[in-house]
Amino acid sequence: MRAMAAVLLKDVVVELRGPMTTTALATVSLLVLVVLVFAFGPVWGQSEPTAAAGALWVALVVSGTLGGGRVVAVERERRCIDALVLSPLDRGGLFVAKSAAAFVFILVAEGFSLIVALLFFNLAADAALARTAAVLALGAVGFAGLVTLVGAVGGRAKGRDFLVPLLAVPLYVPALIAGVKASADALGGARLGEIALWLKVLLSCDAIFVAAGLLLFEQVVAGSE
Amino acid sequence: MSKGNATKLLGAATLGLMVAALFMVFVYAPAEATQGDVQRIFYFHVPLAWVAFAAFAITAVAGLFYLWLGYPVFDQLAYAAAEAGVVFCTLVLVTGSLWARPIWGTWWTWDSRLTSTFILWLLYVGYLALRAALADGEQGARMGAVFGLVAAADVPVVVVSVRLWRTIHPAVLVTREGSHGLADARMVATLLVSMVAVTAVFGWLLALRVATLRAEARLRGLAAELLALERASEEN
């Protein structure tokens, strides 16, 4: 547990000293939101909550795939992964620590996108927005686990930057469907009980990706040395 | 009988079955009452779909066995099944699209089965891209097996979520239930023969690909051995 916290803390401290990853994620999210406003703004009209929910999820997926996988890639670039693999932390614990770091970074970027969306889509800062934020955070748990695992799987391949989105996005489709529906309903004023079905799908995706990481991370980082 | 001969025999049987299936599909089976000849594409579409799904199941199960036991043959089977599976899955999407144009009036619609099949196709294209990007050998095999397992765990949730997504959305088109009722016994017989023929094609392709991948692995092993011998003789 302490070793896990130490790895997570190391990533957070590195980020605090020079916020590379969160800045990159937030910038990509901002650009995605701007592009979506220009692309679809004229046809949104009455359905702004749906449009805002969709835009937030696009920002999450695009920035998350581009930036989230960096938590593993950065260790490879500096060959720090060797030290981590040699540390007394077991591979499941390493996965938890790394995906927790990805989760923190994605969450920061999501918080930023929510503020931007608040302005772009004229949303009210009320309970509905808080529920939407909770849905997004729930989606981020599974996505952080997924990009950490997939980032490690495709991390040593040629064309890594292309491969990680290709592997991660199709796997994330069920969470995306559930997340977009749940956030759109939540923004439209639905209570958590009314979107329970979608939250269950989202939770199952989180469970699958985290469980897959815990069970399979050993196989992925074995032979990194 | 050697493996090579068995594969040749399977190839010959496949050819015979395919000719029989083609005859039954285009000559023996009667035209469907409402759809006409367009419906005949289903005699290939349905077997192709069954084989594509079976192929992806083989990839996942063989990958699991590879991680568990470590024999390269399991990985070769997984890789070969994924390759053939992507080909068959592409054909499922193409034949479905060809049928949908005259019957539904559109090449593509986000119907739940179409969407699920398309996501499945994307997942296994991803698998092939991963294998192509990683070097041959143990590492590619392990990463492929891991991804294959995650994809297999994901597929049920994809199917459920896509179905929920479509049933809650307004239906653009009528569901396909009842659109291919096989009223005639000759139609059922044709579908069965076609099923066996397409499965045989898959089995034959799988056997060929596994043999090729085995030969490649042996060649790599021999090349490594040769290199080691050369180095040793230089040192002496």
Chai-1 contact restraints between the chains, C-beta under 6 A:
chainA,res_idxA,chainB,res_idxB,connection_type,confidence,min_distance_angstrom,max_distance_angstrom,comment,restraint_id
A,V153,B,M143,contact,1.0,0.0,6.0,A-B,restraint_1
A,V153,B,V146,contact,1.0,0.0,6.0,A-B,restraint_2
A,V153,B,F147,contact,1.0,0.0,6.0,A-B,restraint_3
A,A157,B,A133,contact,1.0,0.0,6.0,A-B,restraint_4
A,A157,B,L134,contact,1.0,0.0,6.0,A-B,restraint_5
A,K158,B,A133,contact,1.0,0.0,6.0,A-B,restraint_6
A,G159,B,A133,contact,1.0,0.0,6.0,A-B,restraint_7
A,L163,B,A133,contact,1.0,0.0,6.0,A-B,restraint_8
A,L166,B,G126,contact,1.0,0.0,6.0,A-B,restraint_9
A,L166,B,A129,contact,1.0,0.0,6.0,A-B,restraint_10
A,L167,B,G126,contact,1.0,0.0,6.0,A-B,restraint_11
A,P170,B,I119,contact,1.0,0.0,6.0,A-B,restraint_12
A,P170,B,L122,contact,1.0,0.0,6.0,A-B,restraint_13
A,P170,B,L123,contact,1.0,0.0,6.0,A-B,restraint_14
A,L171,B,D154,contact,1.0,0.0,6.0,A-B,restraint_15
A,V173,B,I119,contact,1.0,0.0,6.0,A-B,restraint_16
A,V173,B,V158,contact,1.0,0.0,6.0,A-B,restraint_17
A,P174,B,V157,contact,1.0,0.0,6.0,A-B,restraint_18
A,P174,B,V158,contact,1.0,0.0,6.0,A-B,restraint_19
A,P174,B,S161,contact,1.0,0.0,6.0,A-B,restraint_20
A,I177,B,S161,contact,1.0,0.0,6.0,A-B,restraint_21
A,I177,B,W165,contact,1.0,0.0,6.0,A-B,restraint_22
A,A178,B,S161,contact,1.0,0.0,6.0,A-B,restraint_23
A,V201,B,S161,contact,1.0,0.0,6.0,A-B,restraint_24
A,S204,B,V157,contact,1.0,0.0,6.0,A-B,restraint_25
A,C205,B,V157,contact,1.0,0.0,6.0,A-B,restraint_26
A,I208,B,A153,contact,1.0,0.0,6.0,A-B,restraint_27
A,A212,B,V150,contact,1.0,0.0,6.0,A-B,restraint_28
A,L216,B,V146,contact,1.0,0.0,6.0,A-B,restraint_29
A,Q219,B,L67,contact,1.0,0.0,6.0,A-B,restraint_30
A,Q219,B,R142,contact,1.0,0.0,6.0,A-B,restraint_31
A,Q219,B,V146,contact,1.0,0.0,6.0,A-B,restraint_32
A,V220,B,V146,contact,1.0,0.0,6.0,A-B,restraint_33
